[in-house]
Amino acid sequence: MNTRFAKLTLATLISASLGLSPLGVMAADPAPASAPAAAPSTPAPAAQADKAAKKTTAKSKKDKKAEKKAKKQSKKKAKAAQQPAAAQ
């Protein structure tokens, strides 16, 4: 009976420690709670301008990729059109 009680006690302690471990980590790390309050509000418009600039460059990359794909497809079509003519 003592063995059963010891196993039950050990299992209870382990499960309790596993259950409480995330709470201990959150209590030890105060950075996420203070980060929003410490962030200054003045650089927000500059950050938005940077995001807009990044979006325009991303769009231009997409445009370049689309143009490259279109050129590749037109070359394929031209090559396919020339091959049957050469075979005859």
C-alpha positions in Angstrom: 0.0 0.0 0.0 2.9 2.4 0.7 4.2 1.8 -2.9 0.8 2.7 -4.4 0.7 5.8 -2.2 4.2 6.8 -3.2 3.5 6.3 -6.9 0.3 8.3 -6.6 2.1 11.1 -4.8 4.9 11.2 -7.3 2.5 11.3 -10.2 0.6 14.1 -8.6 3.7 16.1 -8.0 4.9 15.6 -11.6 1.5 16.6 -13.1 1.3 19.6 -10.9 4.8 20.8 -11.9 4.0 20.3 -15.6 0.8 22.2 -15.2 2.4 25.1 -13.4 5.5 25.4 -15.5 4.0 27.8 -18.1 2.8 30.1 -15.3 6.3 30.2 -13.9 7.7 31.1 -17.3 5.2 33.9 -17.8 5.9 35.3 -14.4 9.7 35.3 -15.0 9.4 37.1 -18.4 8.0 40.6 -17.9 9.1 41.9 -21.4 5.9 41.1 -23.4 3.7 42.9 -20.8 5.8 46.1 -20.8 6.6 46.2 -24.5 3.3 47.7 -25.8 3.4 50.4 -23.1 7.1 51.3 -23.9 6.5 51.6 -27.7 6.5 55.3 -28.8 3.7 56.4 -31.0 5.6 58.9 -33.1 7.5 56.4 -35.4 4.2 54.8 -36.5 3.7 57.0 -39.6 7.2 56.4 -40.7 6.7 52.6 -40.3 3.6 52.9 -42.4 5.5 54.7 -45.1 8.2 52.0 -45.0 5.5 49.3 -45.3 4.0 51.1 -48.3 7.4 51.3 -50.0 8.0 47.6 -49.4 4.6 46.8 -50.9 5.4 48.7 -54.0 8.7 46.9 -54.4 6.9 43.6 -53.8 4.4 44.5 -56.5 7.2 45.3 -58.9 8.8 41.9 -58.2 5.5 40.3 -59.0 5.3 42.3 -62.2 8.8 41.3 -63.2 8.0 37.7 -62.6 4.8 37.9 -64.6 6.7 39.5 -67.5 9.4 36.9 -67.4 6.8 34.1 -67.5 5.0 35.8 -70.4 8.3 36.0 -72.3 9.1 32.4 -71.6 5.6 31.3 -72.8 5.9 33.3 -76.0 9.3 31.8 -76.7 7.8 28.4 -76.3 5.0 29.1 -78.6 7.3 30.5 -81.2 9.6 27.5 -81.0 6.6 25.2 -81.2 5.4 27.0 -84.3 8.8 26.8 -86.0 9.3 23.0 -85.4 6.3 21.8 -87.5 7.3 24.1 -90.3 10.8 22.8 -90.3 9.6 19.2 -90.2 7.5 19.6 -93.4 
